[in-house]
Amino acid sequence: MKIWQKILLILGLILLMAGALSYDAYYAAAQRFTPRYETLSSESIPAQLDDVTILFFSDLDYGTFMDKARLNKLVNAINNLSPDIVIFGGDLFDIACTPDEETVAEVTEGLRSISHHLGKFAVLGDFDHRNDEILELTQQVLYDADFELLYNASIPIRNTGSQSITLIGIDSALKGYPNTRSSFANVSKNAYTITVCHTPDEADKVPTDLVDYFLAGHSHGGQIYYGFGAWYTPDQAVNYFRGKHVVDGTFTLDISSGVGTTGEDIRFLANAEVVLYRLNHIETVSEEN
C-alpha cells in the first residue's frame, strides 16, 4: 500500500471514529443509564444491615429532554437492581421547564413506581429552589411519589431489629438554605452515617467526625468532559466537580454524574448513571493478649 493510501485510510478511520463518538454523545449516551456498583465497608455498619443496598440517582431534570419514555426506561433500570433504599439527589424539573398538569402527573407516576424495601428519600437541588411555586410543586410530587424529603435533617435506617445507620439530608448550598447544625443535631458519633447534599462543595462544611460517606450530584459530570475542562460547570461544584474525593483525610465524597441533561441533550465521557451501594459489615477484630 502506498503512503498516500495509508494516510487516507488513517484519516478515514479517524473520521469514522469521530462520527461514531458524536452520534453516541448526541443520540445514545444521554438515554443510557449505566449502573455503577460500589461497596461501603465498615465496622460501624451493623450486622443487621449487611448486604442492604442503596440506590442513588440525581438530577432528573424532567421536562426538556427527560420525557415519559426516558423516565420509564430509568425506572426500569432502577427496579431491575432491586434496591432496598432509594435516594434522589435533587433537581426534579429542568430549569427550562414550566411543569403543567400532565408533566406533573408523568413525573409523579414514574417516581411512585420505583420499588424499594426500606424507604425512598430525597433532598432538594438548586433547580427545585428557583421560585416558590416550583419548590412547592417539587415537594408535593416527592410526597405523592412516596419519597420522604430530608430537609436539613437526619433519620435512622433499619432493616431487621434495632440496629441502624443514619441518613442525613442537607439542602442545596446553591439557592437553598443548608443548615449543618440542624442536619447533624441528632447524629451519634458511633453511627455509620451517609450524608446527602445536591451540591458537592458543601462537603467542606460538614463535621468530619460525623460523616462516613457523602453523596452529591449537581455537576452532571460536566455533560461534555474532555479531561482538562467541561462544558457544564455550575457553581458549588468548584472545589469538587466529579468523581470521588477524600475530604480532610476522613470521609469519601462521591459525586454522581446524574441521569438527566440540561442546556443540551448530550453526554460525552460523563455517563448518565445510577449508583448502587452495598453495605458491608466488617467484624471487629479483637487483639489477643
C-alpha positions in Angstrom: 0.0 0.0 0.0 1.3 3.4 -0.9 1.9 6.1 1.7 -0.9 8.3 0.4 -3.3 5.4 0.6 -2.2 4.7 4.2 -2.8 8.4 5.1 -6.2 8.3 3.5 -7.1 5.1 5.4 -6.0 6.6 8.7 -7.9 9.8 8.1 -11.0 7.7 7.2 -10.8 5.7 10.4 -10.4 8.9 12.4 -13.4 10.4 10.8 -15.4 7.2 11.2 -14.5 7.1 14.9 -15.3 10.8 15.4 -18.7 10.2 13.7 -19.4 7.3 16.0 -18.5 9.2 19.1 -20.6 12.2 18.1 -23.6 10.0 17.3 -23.3 8.3 20.7 -22.9 11.6 22.5 -25.9 13.2 20.9 -28.3 10.3 20.4 -27.5 7.5 22.8 -25.4 8.4 25.8 -28.0 10.6 27.5 -30.5 7.8 27.4 -28.2 5.1 28.5 -28.4 4.7 32.3 -25.3 2.9 33.3 -25.3 1.2 36.7 -22.2 1.9 38.9 -21.6 -0.6 41.7 -19.9 0.4 45.0 -19.4 -1.3 48.3 -19.3 0.6 51.6 -17.4 -1.4 54.2 -17.0 -0.5 57.8 -17.1 -2.0 61.3 -19.6 0.7 62.1 -22.1 -0.8 59.7 -24.4 -3.1 61.8 -24.6 -6.8 61.0 -28.4 -6.4 60.6 -27.7 -4.1 57.6 -25.1 -6.2 56.0 -25.9 -6.6 52.2 -28.5 -3.9 52.3 -28.4 -1.9 49.0 -28.8 1.8 48.5 -29.7 3.2 45.0 -28.7 6.8 44.4 -29.7 8.9 41.4 -29.7 12.6 40.9 -30.5 15.4 38.5 -33.7 14.1 36.8 -34.2 17.5 35.1 -37.6 16.4 33.7 -39.5 18.3 31.1 -37.0 19.4 28.5 -35.1 16.3 27.3 -36.1 13.8 30.0 -39.6 12.7 29.0 -42.0 10.0 29.9 -40.4 7.3 27.7 -36.9 8.1 29.1 -38.2 8.2 32.7 -39.8 4.8 32.2 -36.5 3.5 31.0 -34.8 4.9 34.1 -37.4 3.4 36.4 -36.9 0.0 34.8 -33.1 0.3 35.2 -33.6 1.1 38.9 -36.2 -1.6 39.6 -34.0 -4.2 37.8 -31.4 -3.6 40.6 -34.0 -4.3 43.3 -32.7 -1.7 45.8 -33.6 -1.8 49.4 -33.3 2.0 49.8 -33.7 4.7 47.1 -32.2 8.2 47.4 -32.9 11.1 45.0 -30.3 13.8 45.0 -32.3 16.8 43.8 -33.2 18.8 40.6 -36.6 17.3 39.8 -37.6 19.5 36.9 -35.2 21.1 34.3 -34.6 24.8 34.8 -36.1 25.5 31.4 -39.3 23.5 32.2 -42.5 25.1 33.5 -44.4 21.9 34.5 -48.1 21.6 33.5 -50.6 19.1 35.0 -49.6 16.4 32.5 -45.9 16.8 33.2 -46.5 16.6 37.0 -48.6 13.5 36.6 -46.0 11.8 34.5 -43.2 12.5 37.0 -45.3 11.5 40.0 -46.4 8.2 38.4 -42.8 7.4 37.3 -41.2 8.1 40.7 -44.0 6.4 42.6 -43.4 3.2 40.6 -39.8 2.9 41.8 -39.7 -0.2 44.0 -37.9 -0.3 47.4 -38.0 -2.3 50.6 -36.8 0.1 53.3 -37.7 3.5 52.1 -37.3 6.3 49.5 -35.7 9.6 50.4 -34.8 12.8 48.7 -33.0 16.2 49.1 -33.6 19.4 47.1 -31.4 20.9 44.4 -30.9 24.4 43.1 -33.4 23.9 40.2 -36.0 23.0 42.9 -35.4 26.3 44.6 -35.8 28.6 41.5 -39.1 30.0 42.8 -41.7 29.3 45.5 -44.1 27.8 43.0 -41.6 25.2 41.7 -40.4 24.5 45.3 -43.9 23.8 46.5 -44.7 21.7 43.4 -41.5 19.6 43.8 -42.2 18.9 47.4 -45.7 17.8 46.5 -44.5 15.5 43.7 -42.0 13.9 46.0 -44.6 13.4 48.7 -47.1 11.9 46.3 -44.4 9.6 44.9 -43.7 8.2 48.4 -40.3 10.0 48.9 -39.5 11.3 52.3 -37.8 14.7 52.0 -34.8 15.2 54.2 -34.6 18.9 54.7 -31.6 19.6 57.0 -32.5 16.5 59.0 -31.4 13.0 59.8 -33.2 9.7 60.0 -32.2 6.2 61.3 -32.3 3.4 58.7 -33.1 -0.1 60.0 -33.6 -3.4 58.3 -34.5 -6.1 60.9 -34.1 -5.4 64.6 -33.0 -2.2 66.3 -29.5 -1.7 64.7 -29.3 1.3 62.3 -27.2 3.6 60.2 -28.0 7.3 59.9 -29.0 9.1 56.7 -28.5 12.8 56.7 -30.1 15.2 54.1 -28.8 18.8 53.6 -30.5 21.4 51.5 -28.7 22.7 48.4 -26.0 25.3 49.0 -27.0 27.0 45.7 -30.3 28.9 46.1 -31.3 26.7 49.1 -30.8 27.0 52.8 -28.4 24.4 54.2 -28.2 24.2 57.9 -25.4 21.9 59.1 -26.2 22.4 62.8 -29.8 21.2 62.3 -28.7 18.4 60.0 -26.4 16.8 62.5 -28.2 17.7 65.7 -29.3 14.2 66.5 -26.4 12.3 64.9 -24.3 9.9 67.1 -20.5 9.6 66.6 -20.9 5.8 66.9 -23.3 5.5 64.0 -22.3 4.9 60.4 -23.6 7.9 58.5 -24.3 8.7 54.9 -24.8 12.4 54.1 -26.6 13.5 51.0 -26.5 17.0 49.5 -27.2 18.1 46.0 -24.1 20.4 45.8 -20.8 18.7 46.4 -18.8 21.7 47.7 -21.0 21.5 50.9 -18.7 18.6 51.9 -16.2 21.2 53.1 -18.7 22.5 55.7 -19.8 19.3 57.5 -18.4 18.0 60.8 -15.8 15.4 59.6 -16.2 13.3 62.7 -19.9 12.7 61.9 -19.6 11.7 58.3 -18.6 8.4 56.8 -19.8 8.8 53.2 -21.1 11.8 51.3 -23.3 11.6 48.2 -23.8 14.5 45.8 -24.8 15.3 42.2 -25.3 18.7 40.6 -22.4 18.8 38.1 -23.7 16.2 35.6 -20.0 15.2 35.4 -19.7 18.2 33.0 -22.1 16.5 30.5 -19.3 17.0 28.0 -16.0 16.2 29.6 -12.6 16.5 27.9 -10.1 15.9 30.6 -8.8 19.5 31.2 -12.3 21.0 31.3 -16.0 20.5 30.8 -19.0 22.1 29.1 -21.3 22.3 32.2 -19.5 23.8 35.2 -22.1 25.0 37.8 -21.4 27.0 40.9 -21.0 25.0 44.2 -19.2 22.2 42.2 -15.9 24.0 42.0 -13.8 22.5 44.8 -15.2 19.1 44.0 -16.5 18.6 40.4 -16.8 14.9 39.6 -15.7 11.5 40.8 -14.6 10.5 44.2 -12.6 12.7 46.7 -11.3 12.1 50.2 -12.2 15.2 52.2 -9.8 16.2 55.0 -8.5 12.7 55.0 -11.6 11.4 56.9 -14.6 10.6 54.6 -15.3 10.0 50.9 -17.3 12.4 48.7 -18.9 10.6 45.8 -20.3 12.8 43.0 -22.8 11.2 40.6 -23.0 12.5 37.1 -26.8 12.2 37.3 -29.4 10.9 35.0 -30.7 14.0 33.2 -29.3 16.7 30.9 -29.8 20.5 30.8 -29.0 23.1 28.2 -28.1 20.4 25.6 -29.1 16.8 25.4 -25.6 15.5 25.1 -23.2 13.5 27.2 -19.5 12.7 26.4 -17.2 11.0 28.9 -19.9 11.7 31.6 -22.3 8.8 31.6 -25.8 9.1 32.8 -25.7 6.8 35.8 -27.5 5.3 38.8 -25.2 4.1 41.6 -25.9 1.0 43.7 -24.1 0.9 47.1 -24.0 -2.3 49.0 -23.4 -2.1 52.8 -20.7 -4.5 54.1 -20.4 -5.2 57.8 -16.9 -5.9 58.9 -16.4 -7.9 62.1 -14.3 -6.2 64.7 -11.0 -8.0 65.2 -10.0 -8.1 68.9 -6.4 -8.3 69.8 -5.3 -11.4 71.7 -3.2 -10.8 74.8 
